[in-house]
Each structure stands twice: as structure tokens, then as C-alpha cells.
Amino acid sequence: MRSNPKEVFMHQREHLKIIISGGGTGGHVFPAIAIADALKKKIKHPDILFVGAKGKIEMEKVPKAGYNIVGLNISGLQRRFTYKNLLIIFRLLSSIIKAGKIIKRFDPDAVIGVGGYASGPVLYVAAKRRIPTIIQEQNSYPGLTNRLLAKKVDKICVAYDSMDKYFPASKIYLTGNPVRHDITNIEKKYNEALVYFGLSSKKKTLLVLGGSQGARTINQSVEANMKLLLDNDIQLIWQTGKLYYKKASDFIKNIDRRDITAVSFIDRMDLAYSVCDMVVSRAGAITVSELCIVQKPVVFIPSPNVADDHQTKNAQALTNHNAALMLEDHNAIEKLGKVILEVIFDEEKKHRLKEKMAGFSIKDATDKIASVIMSSIN
């Protein structure tokens, strides 16, 4: 495993063509855009094309970020046997054919896969044509597609140690996961955050991340334990997700408390991180990486509804080293309030968690990934 990829280009290359493939969730799309932005700093006139899945979030977010995108008609296999899998296999084959046409027409110098349905066909075709290929694996346990592609691609950027259990060690670069730039130096933003969220500096603040859509169990757990939290003078920043926002808003109105800020989506995560004393969250790969950088004590409640149980494995990468706490989804409603109270007022315990989290913090990940990509191009 290589932790410091050497930048073999001492000056900017011009007119390179790069394909970035994958998506499906914000956790894939926003890091992919960050990688594209980093490549623009290393290449004078890059031609960057995204390849995503039709109907998924990347088809909206990538053009908004200023990049071109082409969509494949592809989706994932169902976990149980169903006739729909026959249609999915047909779509996979047609996507491989379309990926071949895209690559032939665009003629890229390198192809990067960030995970998600579209990355498989594109990386597969590119590797067969001996185009430099790079995987950016975000999770501590890689998905089936990346495990299958590992033997074919040239380089693999990872965010966790010991990934040679799944990938050839000679191809691995420990780069970390791309995270938003504004979450560094958050200590300087504390006072701004108090004003932004309308919080008191005299109370402990809990940040609840229910996801952009809404994590049902997390939201139900917060609601069930709200009286316990408020009775202990804890104020909340509650990201409910858009599907739960109305219900949460009605709930807050009914209890008539002003020390709860409920929003469907947090635009200023840097301010939310800077002001909170503790976090409750799912365990998506990028969120885990961000929390390690900001070093906030966290209770992870992994989603049980993701492929290969990725989120539990992401959380365990920290909990196995006493760097975070974890509740299983089915225990969260009953136990969340008690766990929060055991940590949020215990300064020594919070300090120990922060120290352990620091060991998982990898900064400048986006630049490191861009350097690995550049070093792959002849």
C-alpha cells in the first residue's frame, strides 16, 4: 500500500481527456465532482466527461457543477431472485456496448470509477482496451463490482488500511476520501455558527444527520428520545431529510421548543460541525471521513438497507479501535438517548474519542487522488 503517491508531472499537462464514471448517491457524486475540480488544477485545458446512470442524482448535480454527463440505462441487481434481474442483465449488456461507443468516440487518456451502477461497464471496457483505469473505493468493505474489477484496473485509491484483503497490494494507494474543503479550520467558525443556527453557547449541541432523503430510524429515535434530551438541556440541529421534514416540523411546533433547529438539508455543514458537541449519523463512507477530519464524537446508526452492509463495516472500522460508538438500527429507538447522555457531558470520554478519530483522518485526499490519476497517464 502506498500512502504518498508521487506526482510524476512537475508541470501541468494540457488537453488531457478524462472520464469519471459512477454515481447513484450524493456520496458518490459529490466526491466525483471534487476529483474533477482537483484535476482542473493540474491540467490546463482538461476535457472531463462524466458517465452516470439515467434517472440518478448525477444527471442533475453534475451539469450544475459545470461538467458534461452521458447516462447509461443501468440499475443494480435485486437481492432476491426476481424476473426483474433478467431485465437488469439485459441493461448491463447494453450498457457495456454503449460504454464502448462512448469510450471510442471520446478517446480518454484515463478512466476513473467512483462506485455506483455506471462505473462497472465503463471501467470494464476501458481496462480491456488498455486505457489507464483507476478505482476510488470509499468504503472499508468494497462492493462486488470493484472486487471483480480489481484485477483488471491499474490503480486503486482507498480510504482505509488493510484493503489488501480485497485488492492486489501493488495497486493500492491510501489517499483517503474526497471531502468538502470548507470543513477544515472549523474552530474559527464557532461564533458564526451560533448566530446562523440560533443556538446558545451555554448548552451542549447535538447534530443529527438523517440524510438528504431522511433516515427513518434516526428520525424516529430522535423523536422518541426528545424529552430526555431537552430535560437535560441539550439543543439540537436536526437534519431530517426531505421525506421527514414536515412531520418533524409539526412535532416541534407541538412541543413548542426553540432550542431545536430542524431542516430538511444543511447547506452549511462546516458551521454545523463547528458548533456541535456530538453527532448522530448514518455511516456512509464520505460522512465517516468528514467526521474523522472534524473529530466530533459520533454515534453511528448504520443503514441496514445498503448492499453488502457497507455502513456497518464503515462504522466498525472506527468502533473496533474505540474511535466511535455504534447502535444497530433495531436498537436505536430504545437506546439512543442513554448513549448520548453517557458521552455528551463527559469531556474525558469525548477527548478519548477525538484522539482515536484523529488516527483515521486523511487530509488533502482529493489532491492525492488526482496525483494518482495523473501518474497513471503515460
N, C-alpha and C positions, 0 to 999 in steps of 0.2 A: 504493500500500500504506500502511496506517495502523498505526503501531506503538503508539499510545497512545489506545485507544478512549475517547472522552469519556463519562463517566457522566452521562446527562441526568436521572436521577432522584436528586434530592438527599435524598429521604426514602424510606422503604420503601413499596412498593406492597402492597396487600392482595388476597388471594383470586385471584391470577392462576393460570391453568391452563397447564401446560407439558407437552408430550410430548417425550420423549427416545427416539429410535429407533436401533436398530443393535445390534451385539454380535458374537457368534461366537467371539471370543477374549478372554482376560483383558486384552489390550492395548487392546481397545475398551471392555470392560465397566467396568473399574475407573476409567478416566478419565471415563466417563459418570456413574458414581456420584459422583465428585468434583465434577463440574459441578452435579449435583443438590444436593449438600451446599452448594456455594457459593451457589446460588440461594436456598436456605433462609435464608441470612444476609441476603439483600437483599429478601426478600418475607416479610411477617409470617405469612401463612397460605397457603402455596403448595399447589396440588393438582398433583402431579407424577405422570405416568403413563409408564411405560416400555413400548415395543413392541419385542419381540425375535423371534428365530426359535425355533420349538419344537425342543426337544432340545438346544439350545446352552447354553453356560455361563451366560448371562444369566438363564435361567429358574430357576437355583439361587441365583446370587450377588445378584441384585437384591432378591428378597424378604428375604434375610438382612440386607441393608443397610437394610431398613425401607420399601421402596417397592413399589408395585403394578406388575405387569407383565402384558401380554397377548402371547400368542405367535402369530406367523404361520407357516403351513405353507409355508416357502420355503427354498430352498438355491441354491447357485451353479451356473452352467453348467460342464459338463465342458470341458476344454481341447481335447479331440479330439471329432470328430463321433461321437455315440452316441445310441441311441434314448432314453436317459435324459434328454437335453436336451428332448425333446418333453414329458416329464412335468414337467420344471422350468419350461418355458414356461407350461404349464397352471397350475402352482402360483403362478407370478408373477402371472398374470392374476387368479387367485382371491385372492391376497394384496392386490392393488390394490383389489379390491372390498371385502375385509374391512377394509383400511385406511380406505377411505371411510366405512364404517359406524362404525368406532372414532372417527374424527375428527368425524363428525356427532353422535355421542352425547356425546363428551367436550367438544366445542366449545373447543379450546385457543386461548390467546392467542398462542402461538408454538410452533413445532416445530423441534427440533434433531436433526440426523443426525450420528452419530459414526462412521459406517462400519459395514460388515457387511451381511448379506443384507437385513435388515428395513428398513434406512434408505431404500432406494430407493423402494419403494412408498409409504411414509408421506410422505416429502418430496415425491414427485411429486403425490400427491393434495392435500397441504396447499398447495403452490405454485399449483396450478390453482384452488384456492378462495381465493387471495389472502390466506392466513394467513401472517404473518411466518415466514420459514424461514431457518435458519442451518445451514451445514455446518461441522463441526470436522474438518479434514483433518490427519491426524497425520503422513503420510509426505511425503518430498521429491518423490515422483512419485505423483500422485493416481491412484486406481483408476478404471476405466471408468465406474462408476456416478456418482461425484462429478464426473467430467469432463462427463458428459451432463447432470447436474442443475445445473451451474454457471450456465447461462443462465437458469434458472428461479428459483433461490433468491435471497434478498435479500442475505445477507452470508455471508462465508466466512472462518473463523478458521484460520490456518495457522501452522506451526512453523518454516518456512524462508523465507529471502529468495528473490527471483526466481520466485515462484509465478505471476506474471502471464504466464508462458509457457503456463499451463494454464487460468487463470481470468481473468475480467474484472478489471482492476486496481482499478476503482472499488469492487468488492465485497470486496476483501481486507483483512483485519486481521491483522497479525503479533502473535499472542498467545503463541505457544509451546504446548507440550503439557502437559496436566494431569499432575502427578506427585505422589507421596505427600509429605505435609507433613513427615514425620519425617526426611527425608534432608538437611534444612538443618542447619547447625551440627554436622556430623558429627565435626569435630575434637575436640569436647568429650567424645565418646563412646569414644575410643580405648581407654582403660583398661578400661572396662566391656566392650568387645568382646573384648579379650584373655581376660578371665575367661569370658565367655559361650561362646566357641568353643574355649577351652582352648589358646591359642596362646602362643608365645614372642615377647617384644619384641625378641629378638636376631636373629630370622630375617626374611627377606623373605616376604611373604604374597601368594599368587596366589589370586584369586577366579575360579572357573569357574562360568559360568551356563549350564547345559544346558537351561533351560526347564522349565516345570511338568510337561510330559509327558516330556521327555527329547530332547535333540538328539543323535542317534546319532553323527554325525561328530565333534562336540565331545567326547563321552564316549570314543569310540574313540581320538581324538587324545591325550587326557589319559592314557589307559591306556598307549598306545604310547610316550609320552614320559616316563612317570612316573619311570623310573630316572634319566634325565638331570636331571630337576627335583630329585629327592631327593639325588642325588650333589652337587648344587650348593647343598644346604641350604635349599631353598625349601619352605615349608609351604603347604598348600592348604586352602581352603574350597571344596568341590566340590558344587555343586548338580546332582545327576544327573538330576532328573526322576523321576517315579514308575515309569516303564517300565524304567529302567536301574538303579534303586537296589539291587536285590538283587544283580545282577551286580557292581556297584561295591563293595558291602559285602563280598562274597566275595573279590574281588580284593585289597582292603585287608587282610583277615584273612590271606590267603596270604603277603603280603609283610611282615606284622607290623610296621607303622609307626604311630606315634601322632601324627605331625605331619600327618596327613590327616584332615580332618573332612568326611565325606560325608553329605549329607542329601538327601532327595527334594525338599524345598521349604524355602526360607529364609523364616521368618516375620519375622525382624528384619533386613531389608535395610539399614536405617540403620547397624546395627552392622557388617554385612559390608562396606559401603562404607567405613566409618570406619577399619577396620583393614587393608585390603588396600593393596598397593603397585601392583598391576596387575590387569587384568581380561581374561578371555577370554569372549566372548559372541556370541550371535546379534545381529542388528541390527534388531530390532523397533523401531518408532518411539518408544514410551514408554521403553524401555530406553536408547536413544540419548539421549533428552532428559535422563533421570536422570543418565547418565554425564557429560553436559556440565555439569550443575549441580554434581555432586560432583568433577568434574575429575580423574578417575582415568585413567591411561594404559590404553588398551584395544587388544586385537587382535580385530577383528570377523571372524567366520566366518559370512557371511550364508547363510541357508537358501536352497537352490535350488528349494524346493518351494512358493513363495508366488506368488500372482498378480502378473503384471507385474514380477516380480523386484524387488519393493519394497525388500527388505532390502539388496540390493546398492546400490541407489540411495541409501538412507538412509546407508549406510556411506560411500559415495563423496562425499556432501555434506561429510563431515569429512576423509576421506583426500585429497581434491583440494586441501585447504588445510593439509595436513600436521598435522592435529589428531588423527589416529588411524591405526592400522595395519589392514590387511585381508589375509586369506588366503582364496582361493577354496576352496570346500568340498572339491574333489577334491585339493587340495594340502595340506590341513591336517594329516593324519596324518604326512606326511613332514617338514613344515617348522615346525610349531608350537613345538616345544621350542627350536629355534635362535632363532626370533624372540623368544621370551620372554627367553632369556638375553641377547640383544642389548640389551634395554630395562631389565629389572627391576633390574639393578645399576648402570645408567648414570644417575646423578642429573641430569646436564645434559640428557640426552635426554628424561627424564621431565618435567623442568621446561618444556622447549620444548613438549612435547605438551599439558601442562596450560594453558600460556598460550594456545595456539591454541584449545583446547576452550572456554576462558572466553568467547571471542567468540561461541560458539553457545549460551551459557547464557541462558535467559529464565526469570526467576523470577516468581512470582505469576501464572502462566498461567491457573490456574483462575478467579481473580478477574477477570482481564481478559476471559476468555470470557463469564463471567456478565454483565459490563458490556455487552459487545456484544449479548448476548441481550436485556437489559433495554432497551437503546437502540433495539431493533427494534420494541418494543411501543408502539403508539400510546396 
